[in-house]
Amino acid sequence: MDEYRVVGPDGREYGPVDLPGLQQWIREGRVLKDTRVRKNDGAVMSADLLAELTEIFRPPPPAPSVPPIASNVPVPAEFRSWAFIGQAWELVKPHWLVLSAMHLVAFVIASLAGVVIEPFLASLLSMSIQSVLMVGIIRATLGVLAGRAPELEMMFSGLDRAGTAILAMLVMWALIFAGLLLLIVPGIIVALMVMLTNYVIAETKQDFWTAIKSSAQLTRGYKWQLFCLSLALIPVLLLGLIVCCIGVVVSLAVCVMTLALVYRFLQAKQAQPAVAVAAVVP
């Protein structure tokens, strides 16, 4: 087995050490590439000149460039609630019938699914179905930002993420409820932190907990702006309720589109690119 001795600046030799031991010294920073090393009884040379150490001293490959976020729609340069809402309305208008129909169908399916079972289980089932269908609706909404026209059947594309969406929903509600017990404010903060979780689930393969953490990372530093946006969306929903009730599903489409724009805005600000699920929206 080869033996290596490290030659110090004073000419003293340290060792011997075998190759794994020398590699460990390199990882610890005790031996650098220009450190003088003697292999067996050979001549002293810089560590990086030894063939068996070439790989460990090889510089890491450059980080891949960040792919562009899949969006053909420019998002506002600054976080302004009504700018997001106004832009969302303009994006929804050409597709309002399909997008609002998605929310209506999701509501009907979730409601009918729980009419014949015990109330608590009915609520849980309804929320679970809504969570899964919302993943598909979000995918269709993000598709609009990428220039694709939505189709009603897209709302069922979230079935591949059903387990993740349901687990995320349960954990989020548990965290929010626990926060509300702590004088309400922590619950509001938690709700703001996790509000983009379904958007992460919709276009990535992240598990439910990683998606929750990704949402928290995206919203970091923007809690106040998101709180103000949430307040601004209330009159949007109320307006939909006033306009013949059915307008609620249109206002829901606007709200989901607004958060889609916010999601892309925060991705750009936090430098977290989208990881598209190619099979979702061809």
Buried (B, 14 or more C-beta within 10 A) or exposed (E): EEBBBBBEEEEEBBBBBEBEEBBEBBEEEEBEBEBBBBBEEEEEEBBBEBEEBEEBBEEEEEEEEEEEBBBEBEBBEEBBBEBBBBBBBEBBEEBBEBBBBBBBBBBEBBEEBBEEEEEEEBEBBBBBBBBBBBBBBBBBBBBBBBEBEBBEEBBBBBEBBBEBBBBBBBBBBEBBEEBBEEEEEBBBBBBBBBBBBBBBBBBBEBBBEBBBBBBBBBBEEBEEBBBBBBEBBEEBBEBBEEEEEEBBBBBBBBBBBBBBBBBBBBBBBBEBBBEBBEEBBE
